[in-house]
Amino acid sequence: MAGTVPEHDDVLLSTERLCVVSDVDTVERRIEIGAGVTLAAVQHAASTAGLVFGVDLSARDTATVGGMASTNAGGLRTVRYGNMGEQVVGLDVALPDGTVLRRHSRVRRDNTGYDLPALFVGAEGTLGVITALDLRLHPTPSHRVTAVCGFAELAALVDAGRMFRDVEGIAALELIDGRAAALTREHLGVRPPVEADWLLLVELAADHDQTDRLADLLGGARMCGEPAVGVDAAAQQRLWRTRESLAEVLGVYGPPLKFDVSLPLSAISGFARDAVALVHRHVPDSPEALPLLFGHIGEGNLHLNVLRCPPDREPALYAKMMGLIAECGGNVSSEHGVGSRKRAYLGMSRQANDVAAMRRVKAALDPTGYLNAAVLFD
């Protein structure tokens, strides 16, 4: 969060020229790439080889894999393949003293000493600069079926999400606020597949047809109408359009106030209710301030965006919302990282001894505080 905003005399480092993409190893299902390669380029290389990369984001055309590893990004396929860290099988890192650490084991099981690559994934560039990565690829499922379901109550959607997240073959499980879907129709001309207060996008993928199985599972969900179902690629693409358009439409009124959080599924309905009340209580003279919720319901990873919040009210509202997240048993950072904006709230999600241990790791690898001094720690 605010990761590319320099403080004081900081210098920003771009990795966009680290753009080498090697040939896909189709036998071991892996690919070596530079840290500045975009997600879209990795996906294209994998697809050309008949494979799939496990992480997908709406910002695939601009997101770089080095940045994604640094924040341990999740995204649209986390419920099936896991976070970015679970795709990294090797990396090159430039340490603050100029040493280059290379860890690229060719075996699948390697328990030789510390798992150093895991230390740099999610470290937000505070321990070293990731310059290259070795990424795991996956077989491409031959069958896919997608549905968008409408719910009148968020609690009913959460129950459906809880059911689907452990289903074999689950490929995507996305929550969409009906008010956000209405904005995509109003401003982008993207009509939501169903009309409801809350939408759930579900996708199953396997090596056999999942259509009947999806229909059986949806029969147990408390939907408020018939779902929209896509069994071919064109129909599935249409069903995804509302979800894919959210990042663009949420900026239509200017930069929103953003929160990237993870919550227990049991706390999501209460959090959504209390978050709306909190916004209205702290921005009483701006009735147009609009809190919208979307995200990856399978992991409880939610993105709360407050549109049209007056800038002078943002600091107080931000602090109160962070407190609410902690009260609900959530974490203040899920997949976007702590960055500089959330560093003051690290203690809400980590105990003092935990933070102290992280500081010792930072001091050992970067004793002068050379890298990202304004990130993670207050």
C-alpha positions in Angstrom: 0.0 0.0 0.0 1.5 3.3 -1.2 4.5 1.1 -2.2 5.6 3.2 -5.1 5.3 6.6 -3.2 8.8 7.7 -2.2 9.4 9.3 1.2 12.1 11.9 1.8 15.2 11.2 -0.4 14.1 7.6 -1.4 14.9 6.4 -4.9 12.4 4.2 -6.7 13.8 1.1 -8.5 12.0 -0.2 -11.6 12.5 -3.8 -12.7 10.7 -3.4 -16.0 14.0 -4.2 -18.0 14.3 -7.5 -16.2 12.0 -9.0 -18.8 13.6 -12.3 -20.0 11.1 -15.1 -20.4 12.8 -18.5 -20.8 11.3 -21.5 -22.6 8.7 -23.5 -20.6 10.0 -26.7 -19.2 6.9 -28.8 -20.1 8.3 -31.9 -18.4 8.8 -30.4 -15.0 6.1 -27.8 -15.6 8.1 -24.7 -14.6 9.4 -21.5 -16.2 12.2 -19.1 -15.4 11.5 -15.4 -15.9 12.8 -11.9 -14.9 11.1 -10.0 -12.1 9.9 -7.3 -14.5 7.9 -9.7 -16.6 4.1 -9.1 -16.5 1.6 -11.6 -15.3 0.0 -11.6 -18.8 3.3 -12.6 -20.4 3.7 -15.5 -18.0 0.2 -16.6 -18.7 0.7 -16.4 -22.4 3.9 -18.5 -22.2 2.2 -21.1 -20.1 -0.9 -21.2 -22.3 1.2 -21.7 -25.4 2.8 -24.7 -23.8 -0.6 -26.1 -22.8 -0.2 -25.2 -19.1 -1.6 -22.7 -16.7 0.0 -20.4 -14.2 -1.7 -20.5 -10.8 -2.1 -16.8 -10.0 -4.5 -14.5 -11.9 -5.3 -10.8 -11.3 -7.5 -8.3 -13.0 -4.3 -6.2 -13.4 -2.5 -8.9 -15.3 -1.3 -6.6 -18.1 0.6 -4.3 -15.7 1.3 -6.5 -12.6 4.9 -7.8 -12.6 5.7 -11.2 -11.1 8.5 -9.7 -9.0 6.1 -7.4 -7.4 3.5 -10.1 -7.0 6.1 -12.3 -5.2 7.1 -9.4 -3.0 3.6 -9.0 -1.7 2.7 -12.7 -1.9 -0.3 -11.8 -4.1 -3.3 -14.1 -4.3 -6.0 -13.1 -6.7 -8.8 -14.8 -8.6 -7.5 -18.4 -8.5 -6.1 -18.6 -4.9 -8.9 -20.9 -3.8 -7.5 -23.6 -6.2 -3.8 -22.9 -6.6 -2.8 -20.9 -3.5 -0.9 -17.6 -3.2 2.1 -16.5 -5.2 4.5 -18.1 -2.7 3.1 -21.5 -3.6 4.1 -21.0 -7.2 7.7 -19.9 -6.5 10.2 -22.8 -6.7 13.3 -20.7 -7.0 14.5 -17.1 -7.2 17.4 -14.7 -7.6 17.7 -11.9 -5.0 20.1 -9.0 -4.8 20.9 -8.4 -1.1 21.6 -4.9 0.3 25.3 -5.5 0.3 25.4 -6.4 -3.4 25.5 -10.1 -2.9 23.3 -12.1 -5.3 21.5 -15.1 -3.7 20.5 -17.8 -6.2 18.3 -20.7 -5.2 17.1 -22.9 -8.0 16.8 -26.5 -7.0 15.9 -28.9 -9.8 14.4 -31.5 -7.4 10.9 -31.3 -6.0 11.8 -32.1 -2.5 14.7 -30.1 -1.0 15.0 -29.7 2.8 18.6 -28.5 2.8 18.9 -25.8 5.3 16.7 -22.7 5.6 14.0 -22.1 3.0 15.4 -18.7 2.1 13.2 -18.1 -0.9 10.2 -18.2 1.4 11.8 -15.4 3.4 11.7 -13.0 0.5 8.2 -13.8 -0.8 5.9 -11.3 1.0 8.8 -9.3 2.4 7.8 -6.3 0.2 11.4 -5.6 -0.8 12.6 -4.9 2.7 15.2 -7.7 2.7 16.4 -7.8 -0.9 15.4 -7.1 -4.5 13.9 -10.1 -6.3 15.5 -10.1 -9.8 14.4 -13.5 -11.3 12.0 -16.3 -10.4 11.5 -19.9 -11.2 7.7 -20.5 -11.3 5.6 -23.6 -11.0 3.0 -24.3 -13.8 0.0 -26.5 -13.7 -1.9 -28.8 -16.1 -4.8 -27.1 -17.9 -8.2 -28.5 -17.0 -10.1 -29.7 -20.1 -13.6 -28.8 -18.8 -14.7 -25.6 -17.1 -18.2 -24.3 -16.0 -19.0 -20.9 -14.6 -22.0 -19.5 -12.8 -23.0 -16.2 -11.3 -25.6 -16.5 -8.5 -27.6 -13.8 -6.8 -28.3 -13.5 -3.1 -30.6 -11.2 -1.1 -28.5 -11.6 2.1 -24.7 -11.6 2.5 -25.0 -14.3 5.1 -26.5 -16.7 2.5 -23.7 -15.9 0.1 -21.1 -16.6 2.8 -22.7 -20.0 3.5 -22.6 -20.9 -0.2 -18.9 -19.8 -0.3 -18.1 -21.9 2.7 -19.7 -24.9 0.9 -17.9 -24.3 -2.4 -14.4 -23.5 -1.1 -13.7 -27.1 -0.2 -15.3 -28.7 -3.3 -12.9 -30.7 -5.5 -12.4 -28.8 -8.7 -13.2 -25.3 -7.4 -11.4 -22.8 -9.6 -12.8 -19.5 -8.6 -15.0 -18.1 -5.9 -15.7 -14.3 -6.1 -17.9 -12.0 -4.0 -19.3 -8.9 -5.8 -21.3 -6.2 -4.1 -24.5 -5.6 -6.1 -24.0 -1.8 -5.9 -20.6 -2.2 -7.5 -22.2 -4.3 -10.3 -24.7 -1.5 -10.8 -21.8 0.9 -11.3 -20.2 -1.2 -14.0 -23.5 -1.1 -15.9 -24.0 2.6 -15.4 -20.5 3.8 -16.3 -19.0 1.0 -18.4 -22.1 -0.5 -20.0 -21.3 -3.9 -18.5 -24.6 -5.5 -17.4 -24.4 -7.9 -14.5 -25.4 -11.5 -15.3 -28.0 -11.4 -12.5 -29.7 -8.7 -10.5 -29.3 -9.0 -6.7 -27.9 -7.3 -3.7 -24.9 -9.7 -3.6 -23.4 -11.8 -6.4 -21.2 -14.9 -6.2 -19.2 -16.1 -9.1 -18.4 -19.8 -8.9 -16.2 -21.7 -11.3 -15.4 -25.4 -11.4 -12.7 -26.9 -13.6 -11.6 -30.5 -14.0 -10.8 -33.1 -16.7 -14.5 -34.1 -16.9 -17.7 -32.1 -17.3 -18.7 -30.4 -14.1 -22.0 -28.9 -15.2 -24.4 -31.4 -13.5 -22.3 -31.3 -10.4 -22.4 -27.5 -10.2 -26.2 -27.6 -10.7 -26.5 -30.1 -7.8 -24.4 -27.9 -5.5 -26.3 -24.8 -6.4 -29.5 -26.5 -5.4 -28.4 -26.2 -1.8 -27.6 -22.5 -1.9 -30.2 -19.9 -0.7 -30.2 -17.9 -3.9 -32.8 -15.3 -4.7 -33.3 -16.3 -8.3 -31.9 -18.5 -11.1 -28.2 -18.3 -11.7 -26.5 -17.4 -15.0 -24.4 -20.4 -16.2 -21.7 -20.5 -18.9 -20.4 -23.7 -20.3 -18.5 -22.4 -23.3 -15.6 -19.9 -23.3 -17.6 -17.0 -24.8 -20.3 -17.3 -22.2 -17.8 -17.7 -19.4 -16.0 -14.5 -20.5 -19.3 -12.6 -20.4 -20.0 -13.9 -16.8 -16.5 -12.6 -15.7 -16.9 -9.1 -17.2 -18.5 -7.5 -14.2 -15.8 -8.9 -11.8 -13.0 -8.0 -14.2 -14.4 -4.4 -14.6 -14.5 -3.6 -10.9 -11.0 -2.1 -10.6 -11.8 0.3 -13.5 -15.2 1.4 -12.3 -14.2 2.0 -8.7 -12.0 4.9 -9.7 -14.7 6.7 -11.6 -15.2 9.2 -8.8 -11.5 9.6 -8.1 -9.1 7.4 -6.0 -11.2 5.4 -3.5 -10.1 4.7 0.1 -9.0 1.1 0.0 -8.8 -1.7 2.5 -7.3 -5.1 1.8 -8.2 -7.4 4.6 -8.8 -11.1 5.5 -11.6 -12.1 7.8 -13.0 -15.3 9.2 -16.0 -16.3 7.1 -18.2 -16.2 10.2 -17.3 -12.5 10.7 -17.9 -11.2 7.1 -21.6 -10.4 7.4 -21.2 -8.5 10.6 -18.1 -6.6 9.3 -20.0 -5.5 6.2 -22.8 -4.2 8.3 -20.6 -2.4 10.8 -18.3 -1.0 8.1 -21.3 0.7 6.4 -22.4 2.2 9.7 -18.8 3.3 10.4 -18.6 5.2 7.1 -21.9 6.9 7.7 -21.0 7.8 11.2 -17.6 9.3 10.3 -18.7 11.0 7.1 -22.1 12.2 8.1 -22.0 15.3 5.9 -21.1 13.4 2.8 -24.1 11.0 2.1 -22.6 10.1 -1.3 -19.7 8.3 0.4 -20.2 4.7 -0.7 -18.6 1.6 0.8 -18.3 -1.3 -1.6 -17.2 -4.8 -1.0 -15.7 -7.5 -3.3 -13.1 -10.1 -3.2 -12.0 -13.7 -2.9 -14.6 -15.2 -0.5 -13.0 -18.6 -0.4 -10.1 -17.2 1.7 -12.1 -14.4 3.3 -9.9 -12.0 1.4 -12.0 -8.9 0.9 -11.4 -5.5 -0.7 -13.4 -2.7 0.8 -13.4 0.5 -1.2 -15.0 3.7 0.0 -15.9 5.9 -2.9 -16.3 9.7 -2.6 -14.8 9.9 0.8 -13.6 13.5 1.5 -9.8 13.5 1.8 -9.9 15.3 5.1 -12.0 12.5 6.6 -9.8 9.6 5.4 -7.2 9.4 8.2 -9.8 9.1 11.0 -12.0 6.7 9.0 -8.9 4.6 8.1 -7.9 4.2 11.7 -11.4 3.3 12.9 -11.8 0.8 10.1 -8.5 -0.9 11.0 -9.8 -1.2 14.5 -13.0 -2.8 13.3 -11.1 -5.3 11.2 -9.0 -6.3 14.3 -12.2 -6.6 16.4 -13.7 -8.9 13.8 -10.6 -11.2 14.1 -9.2 -10.2 10.8 -5.7 -9.2 9.5 -5.0 -5.7 8.3 -3.2 -7.0 5.2 -4.2 -9.9 3.0 -2.6 -9.7 -0.4 -1.5 -6.1 -1.1 1.1 -6.0 1.6 1.5 -3.7 4.6 3.4 -1.0 2.7 3.9 2.4 4.3 0.2 3.2 4.8 -0.6 0.2 7.1 2.7 0.0 9.0 1.3 1.8 12.0 -1.3 -1.0 12.3 1.1 -4.0 12.1 0.6 -4.6 15.8 -3.1 -5.2 15.3 -2.3 -8.4 13.4 1.1 -9.4 15.0 2.2 -9.8 18.6 5.1 -7.7 19.9 7.5 -10.7 20.0 6.5 -11.5 16.4 7.3 -7.9 15.2 10.5 -7.9 17.2 11.6 -11.2 15.5 10.9 -9.7 12.1 12.9 -6.6 13.0 15.9 -8.8 13.8 15.6 -10.5 10.5 15.5 -7.1 8.8 18.6 -6.0 10.8 20.5 -9.1 9.9 20.0 -8.8 6.1 19.8 -5.0 5.9 21.7 -3.6 8.9 21.7 0.0 7.5 18.0 0.0 6.6 18.9 0.6 3.0 15.9 -1.1 1.4 12.3 0.2 1.7 12.9 1.9 5.1 9.4 3.3 5.1 7.7 0.0 4.5 6.3 -2.6 7.0 7.7 -1.1 10.2 6.6 2.1 11.8 
